[in-house]
């Protein structure tokens, strides 16, 4: 799954803490303390850091030599964790690793079309591919550079963020339609199977979210204009069913699927339209956001045992059994879908959106499996209620589910949601693996990942968010 956005250039030289000082983290003065497991995650990631290009890079797996640039599984998400830890503690060691990772990303930036792009991975045949999306590509890398600029006020980070945006603008495929206006689409991979995608992970919806984010920081109208072009393209490609909207997402040239999910489906596209409406105030975009929500509501399945609702993973003609699975995670399931409902409820105050968020949470609470002091969730449930083994990650597991319960608590202040968010965190702490250096890592089906969506940094960021 995929999103990456941002930048490159000559950076102001920072004094780099010697690699050997990693073991002295706890001796440095701090403003606030971090959770023990967050500190452990940072220790493990420091141990896995590889000095490179006056900075650091991380393998996406513990015992691997592939170094990804994407937000989904690569160095950007790790940098975001270290930046957040620095914000909380004031610990300069965390800042050193955060900025060191960004220097490595700068070293890989390729100048083209008045901007910057990044190879998907440093040392494989994929180094010749340049991805565009938010979680898998330049948009996500640019987004992290923008986060660094907002926290550190260093113009170099803004330069790379804007470089990412310029490259995306200049490679976009422009069209003109009388009924929708100017449109823009992007291939999800430049020069390699250049199939335009619609989704948040690797397509127009995610790129549009990045363009809105950089517009809010810079107030440069070009970014808002191209976000609207992305919206117009998504309007043109929508499937209009009664008063609802949904979208086909393509796999290769001839195969596609439909999903209510956030990462690759209707709720993610609807979320982009909701955010585009909030900034542009153009009601046509809210119409599509609410049309997406209506399709998702019609697609929901009532669960008689819990009294809640759930959603089928995907509808795909070449894999019909997928329509028999009910996903629990952020990627395809209720946690991501409810991101759209919560956003629309805040915009419209329509109780229907809050109702479906609560019904989705009700199902997740019913299927939660108590273990020790916490809760875990099966990754999928079948129509018969059989479940796949539990997952720990943001994308498919307890960290993403816990984050959704935290969002519901922050919206409603109902204690039950905080109880389940804390329960997810407690289970994650129980299953954390203590490494030889005293650090913590998490196993995802036999492998320990470092990155955001499917790895240790995303889990640690959830624990930080819950602690705040």
GITAWO-V338895 format. One record per residue. N is the residue number from 0. RES is the residue in one letter. D_CENTER is the distance of its C-alpha to the mean C-alpha in Angstrom with 2 decimals. Layout:
# GITAWO-V338895
n & res & d_center
N & RES & D_CENTER
N & RES & D_CENTER
This chain:
# GITAWO-V338895
n & res & d_center
0 & X & 8.50
1 & X & 7.63
2 & X & 6.75
3 & X & 9.19
4 & X & 11.55
5 & X & 14.65
6 & X & 18.00
7 & X & 21.19
8 & X & 24.78
9 & X & 27.45
10 & X & 26.25
11 & X & 28.54
12 & X & 29.75
13 & X & 28.83
14 & X & 30.89
15 & X & 29.11
16 & X & 29.78
17 & X & 31.40
18 & X & 29.43
19 & X & 32.05
20 & X & 31.26
21 & X & 28.12
22 & X & 30.40
23 & X & 31.58
24 & X & 28.38
25 & X & 30.02
26 & X & 33.09
27 & X & 31.38
28 & X & 31.75
29 & X & 28.82
30 & X & 28.47
31 & X & 26.57
32 & X & 26.00
33 & X & 22.81
34 & X & 22.61
35 & X & 24.44
36 & X & 21.62
37 & X & 19.27
38 & X & 22.21
39 & X & 22.65
40 & X & 19.14
41 & X & 19.78
42 & X & 23.18
43 & X & 21.99
44 & X & 19.54
45 & X & 22.48
46 & X & 24.66
47 & X & 22.42
48 & X & 22.12
49 & X & 24.18
50 & X & 26.11
51 & X & 25.61
52 & X & 26.51
53 & X & 27.46
54 & X & 24.18
55 & X & 22.05
56 & X & 19.78
57 & X & 18.39
58 & X & 18.80
59 & X & 15.84
60 & X & 18.35
61 & X & 21.04
62 & X & 23.91
63 & X & 22.74
64 & X & 23.36
65 & X & 20.41
66 & X & 18.40
67 & X & 15.20
68 & X & 13.95
69 & X & 10.42
70 & X & 7.26
71 & X & 6.63
72 & X & 10.08
73 & X & 11.94
74 & X & 13.55
75 & X & 11.23
76 & X & 9.17
77 & X & 12.71
78 & X & 14.11
79 & X & 11.88
80 & X & 13.25
81 & X & 16.71
82 & X & 16.60
83 & X & 15.85
84 & X & 18.61
85 & X & 20.88
86 & X & 20.44
87 & X & 21.52
88 & X & 24.26
89 & X & 25.55
90 & X & 25.79
91 & X & 26.35
92 & X & 25.54
93 & X & 21.88
94 & X & 22.05
95 & X & 23.82
96 & X & 21.13
97 & X & 18.36
98 & X & 20.48
99 & X & 21.78
100 & X & 18.47
101 & X & 18.14
102 & X & 21.72
103 & X & 21.00
104 & X & 18.37
105 & X & 21.09
106 & X & 23.58
107 & X & 21.76
108 & X & 21.32
109 & X & 23.59
110 & X & 25.43
111 & X & 25.77
112 & X & 26.41
113 & X & 26.74
114 & X & 23.25
115 & X & 21.08
116 & X & 19.20
117 & X & 18.05
118 & X & 19.06
119 & X & 16.42
120 & X & 18.18
121 & X & 21.18
122 & X & 23.86
123 & X & 23.97
124 & X & 24.88
125 & X & 21.27
126 & X & 22.10
127 & X & 23.79
128 & X & 20.77
129 & X & 18.64
130 & X & 15.36
131 & X & 14.31
132 & X & 10.79
133 & X & 7.62
134 & X & 5.79
135 & X & 9.42
136 & X & 11.75
137 & X & 13.41
138 & X & 11.44
139 & X & 8.56
140 & X & 11.54
141 & X & 13.29
142 & X & 10.79
143 & X & 11.22
144 & X & 14.91
145 & X & 15.00
146 & X & 13.80
147 & X & 16.59
148 & X & 19.01
149 & X & 18.57
150 & X & 19.28
151 & X & 21.88
152 & X & 23.46
153 & X & 24.01
154 & X & 24.58
155 & X & 23.73
156 & X & 20.00
157 & X & 20.47
158 & X & 22.51
159 & X & 19.81
160 & X & 17.21
161 & X & 19.93
162 & X & 20.90
163 & X & 17.56
164 & X & 18.00
165 & X & 21.63
166 & X & 21.05
167 & X & 18.74
168 & X & 21.38
169 & X & 24.18
170 & X & 23.06
171 & X & 22.07
172 & X & 24.57
173 & X & 26.43
174 & X & 28.38
175 & X & 30.75
176 & X & 31.51
177 & X & 34.04
178 & X & 32.28
179 & X & 28.76
180 & X & 29.52
181 & X & 27.80
182 & X & 24.77
183 & X & 22.37
184 & X & 20.46
185 & X & 18.82
186 & X & 19.23
187 & X & 16.06
188 & X & 18.19
189 & X & 21.06
190 & X & 24.42
191 & X & 23.26
192 & X & 23.05
193 & X & 22.20
194 & X & 21.08
195 & X & 19.34
196 & X & 16.31
197 & X & 15.33
198 & X & 11.81
199 & X & 8.37
200 & X & 7.32
201 & X & 10.58
202 & X & 12.84
203 & X & 14.45
204 & X & 12.33
205 & X & 9.34
206 & X & 12.18
207 & X & 13.87
208 & X & 11.28
209 & X & 11.62
210 & X & 15.35
211 & X & 15.59
212 & X & 14.06
213 & X & 16.56
214 & X & 19.26
215 & X & 19.05
216 & X & 19.67
217 & X & 22.32
218 & X & 23.79
219 & X & 24.45
220 & X & 25.17
221 & X & 24.32
222 & X & 20.58
223 & X & 21.11
224 & X & 23.51
225 & X & 21.16
226 & X & 18.43
227 & X & 21.37
228 & X & 22.36
229 & X & 18.99
230 & X & 19.59
231 & X & 23.13
232 & X & 22.22
233 & X & 19.99
234 & X & 22.95
235 & X & 25.28
236 & X & 23.44
237 & X & 22.99
238 & X & 25.07
239 & X & 27.29
240 & X & 28.47
241 & X & 30.85
242 & X & 29.10
243 & X & 25.58
244 & X & 23.02
245 & X & 20.82
246 & X & 19.75
247 & X & 20.42
248 & X & 17.79
249 & X & 19.74
250 & X & 20.14
251 & X & 22.68
252 & X & 25.32
253 & X & 26.93
254 & X & 24.56
255 & X & 22.03
256 & X & 20.52
257 & X & 19.66
258 & X & 17.22
259 & X & 16.57
260 & X & 13.04
261 & X & 9.83
262 & X & 8.08
263 & X & 11.51
264 & X & 13.75
265 & X & 15.62
266 & X & 13.68
267 & X & 10.76
268 & X & 13.67
269 & X & 15.53
270 & X & 12.96
271 & X & 13.21
272 & X & 16.96
273 & X & 17.10
274 & X & 15.57
275 & X & 17.91
276 & X & 20.75
277 & X & 20.25
278 & X & 20.74
279 & X & 23.22
280 & X & 25.10
281 & X & 25.96
282 & X & 26.52
283 & X & 25.97
284 & X & 22.21
285 & X & 22.44
286 & X & 24.63
287 & X & 21.98
288 & X & 19.34
289 & X & 22.05
290 & X & 23.22
291 & X & 19.87
292 & X & 20.11
293 & X & 23.69
294 & X & 22.84
295 & X & 20.37
296 & X & 23.13
297 & X & 25.66
298 & X & 23.53
299 & X & 23.27
300 & X & 25.65
301 & X & 27.77
302 & X & 28.03
303 & X & 31.64
304 & X & 31.34
305 & X & 28.77
306 & X & 29.50
307 & X & 25.81
308 & X & 23.77
309 & X & 21.46
310 & X & 20.10
311 & X & 20.85
312 & X & 18.14
313 & X & 19.20
314 & X & 22.46
315 & X & 23.41
316 & X & 27.05
317 & X & 26.99
318 & X & 25.44
319 & X & 27.00
320 & X & 26.44
321 & X & 22.71
322 & X & 23.93
323 & X & 25.57
324 & X & 22.47
325 & X & 20.68
326 & X & 17.16
327 & X & 16.28
328 & X & 12.58
329 & X & 9.36
330 & X & 9.04
331 & X & 12.57
332 & X & 14.20
333 & X & 15.13
334 & X & 12.32
335 & X & 10.04
336 & X & 13.37
337 & X & 14.52
338 & X & 11.90
339 & X & 14.09
340 & X & 17.27
341 & X & 16.80
342 & X & 16.10
343 & X & 19.14
344 & X & 21.22
345 & X & 20.83
346 & X & 21.85
347 & X & 24.67
348 & X & 25.72
349 & X & 26.29
350 & X & 26.80
351 & X & 25.85
352 & X & 22.13
353 & X & 22.59
354 & X & 24.79
355 & X & 22.27
356 & X & 19.65
357 & X & 22.52
358 & X & 23.62
359 & X & 20.28
360 & X & 20.30
361 & X & 23.92
362 & X & 23.21
363 & X & 20.62
364 & X & 23.25
365 & X & 25.93
366 & X & 24.37
367 & X & 23.27
368 & X & 25.37
369 & X & 27.03
370 & X & 27.30
371 & X & 29.03
372 & X & 27.90
373 & X & 24.51
374 & X & 22.76
375 & X & 20.95
376 & X & 19.92
377 & X & 20.67
378 & X & 17.83
379 & X & 19.88
380 & X & 23.12
381 & X & 25.79
382 & X & 28.16
383 & X & 30.56
384 & X & 28.25
385 & X & 27.87
386 & X & 24.65
387 & X & 22.85
388 & X & 22.51
389 & X & 19.95
390 & X & 16.63
391 & X & 15.24
392 & X & 11.52
393 & X & 8.33
394 & X & 7.79
395 & X & 11.51
396 & X & 13.41
397 & X & 14.93
398 & X & 12.35
399 & X & 10.05
400 & X & 13.44
401 & X & 14.81
402 & X & 12.20
403 & X & 13.14
404 & X & 16.76
405 & X & 16.41
406 & X & 15.23
407 & X & 18.27
408 & X & 20.50
409 & X & 19.67
410 & X & 20.47
411 & X & 23.60
412 & X & 24.77
413 & X & 25.81
414 & X & 26.34
415 & X & 25.56
416 & X & 21.81
417 & X & 21.93
418 & X & 24.02
419 & X & 21.44
420 & X & 18.62
421 & X & 21.16
422 & X & 22.15
423 & X & 18.77
424 & X & 18.92
425 & X & 22.52
426 & X & 21.95
427 & X & 19.28
428 & X & 21.93
429 & X & 24.58
430 & X & 23.01
431 & X & 21.94
432 & X & 24.04
433 & X & 26.20
434 & X & 26.56
435 & X & 29.91
436 & X & 29.13
437 & X & 28.25
438 & X & 24.50
439 & X & 22.07
440 & X & 19.76
441 & X & 18.43
442 & X & 19.49
443 & X & 17.39
444 & X & 20.22
445 & X & 22.41
446 & X & 20.17
447 & X & 18.65
448 & X & 15.42
449 & X & 14.59
450 & X & 10.95
451 & X & 7.68
452 & X & 6.33
453 & X & 10.05
454 & X & 12.05
455 & X & 13.99
456 & X & 12.08
457 & X & 9.27
458 & X & 12.34
459 & X & 14.24
460 & X & 11.87
461 & X & 12.22
462 & X & 15.92
463 & X & 16.19
464 & X & 14.80
465 & X & 17.26
466 & X & 19.99
467 & X & 19.76
